[in-house]
Amino acid sequence: MSENHIDLESAVQKLVDEHFGLDESIEKMVWVKPEARPEIRLIEITAETLPTGDVMSFYFSPSDEVPFPLFIAQITPEEWQMVVQNKIPLPEEWSLENHKEYAREMVAV
């Protein structure tokens, strides 16, 4: 646990809640839990993003609000199905082996 006493799971839940609240087009979010590193890897699934046929994540440095390295990718629902079917690879070192899905209906926005 870090100095400001926010654990990884709490930080993920906070980000999921905030992103669902800020962007109504997000249908689902997927937390790709890292094996060894304390970092947050999120995939936002939205029809509003341009399909690229790739899962490209963007990096955000740790901050006071989220004291972990943060990687966020946005893909379309169709691309998500292709990821699940192993037709589109995840970024290096990412795996769906230990992931958690958040549907909009699960989150109180």
C-alpha positions in Angstrom: 0.0 0.0 0.0 1.3 3.4 -0.9 1.7 6.5 1.4 -1.7 7.9 0.6 -3.3 4.5 1.5 -5.2 3.8 -1.7 -4.9 0.2 -2.9 -4.8 -0.9 -6.5 -8.3 -2.3 -6.5 -9.8 0.8 -4.9 -8.0 3.0 -7.5 -9.4 0.8 -10.3 -12.9 1.0 -9.0 -12.6 4.8 -8.7 -11.4 5.1 -12.3 -14.1 2.8 -13.6 -16.8 4.8 -11.8 -15.3 8.1 -13.0 -14.9 7.0 -16.6 -18.5 5.6 -16.8 -19.7 8.9 -15.4 -17.7 11.1 -17.8 -18.3 9.1 -21.0 -21.8 7.7 -21.7 -20.5 5.9 -24.8 -18.4 3.4 -22.7 -20.3 0.1 -22.7 -17.9 -1.9 -20.7 -14.5 -1.6 -19.0 -12.0 -4.4 -18.6 -9.3 -4.4 -15.9 -6.3 -6.5 -17.1 -4.7 -7.4 -13.8 -0.9 -7.4 -14.0 1.0 -10.4 -12.7 4.0 -8.7 -11.1 3.7 -4.9 -11.2 1.5 -2.6 -9.3 0.0 -0.8 -12.3 -3.5 -0.3 -13.7 -4.3 -1.6 -17.2 -7.8 -0.7 -18.4 -9.6 -1.4 -21.7 -12.6 0.9 -22.5 -15.1 -0.6 -24.9 -17.0 2.0 -26.8 -18.6 2.2 -30.3 -17.6 5.9 -30.3 -13.9 5.1 -30.9 -12.3 4.6 -34.3 -11.5 0.9 -35.0 -7.8 0.4 -35.5 -7.6 -3.4 -35.4 -5.1 -3.0 -32.5 -5.2 -2.5 -28.7 -3.0 0.6 -28.2 -2.7 1.8 -24.7 -1.9 5.3 -23.5 0.3 5.8 -20.4 -0.4 8.2 -17.6 2.1 8.7 -14.8 1.2 8.1 -11.2 -0.5 11.1 -9.5 -1.8 12.0 -6.1 -5.3 10.8 -7.2 -4.0 7.5 -8.8 -0.7 6.6 -7.3 0.0 3.8 -9.9 1.2 3.8 -13.5 -2.0 3.8 -15.6 -2.5 2.4 -19.1 -5.8 2.9 -20.9 -6.8 1.5 -24.3 -10.1 2.2 -26.1 -11.5 -0.3 -28.6 -14.8 -1.0 -30.3 -17.2 -3.8 -29.2 -16.3 -5.7 -32.4 -12.6 -5.3 -31.6 -13.3 -6.6 -28.0 -14.9 -9.8 -29.5 -11.8 -10.2 -31.7 -9.5 -9.8 -28.6 -11.5 -12.5 -26.8 -11.2 -14.8 -29.8 -7.4 -14.1 -29.9 -7.7 -12.5 -33.4 -6.4 -9.2 -32.1 -3.4 -9.4 -29.6 -3.3 -7.4 -26.4 -0.2 -5.3 -25.7 2.9 -7.1 -24.6 2.7 -8.6 -21.1 -1.1 -8.1 -21.0 -3.3 -11.2 -20.5 -7.0 -11.8 -20.1 -6.1 -14.7 -17.8 -6.8 -12.7 -14.7 -9.1 -9.9 -15.8 -12.3 -8.3 -14.4 -15.1 -6.9 -16.5 -17.2 -3.9 -15.5 -20.6 -3.3 -17.3 -22.2 0.1 -17.1 -25.2 -1.5 -15.3 -22.9 -2.7 -12.5 -21.6 0.8 -11.6 -23.6 3.4 -9.7 -22.8 6.6 -11.7 
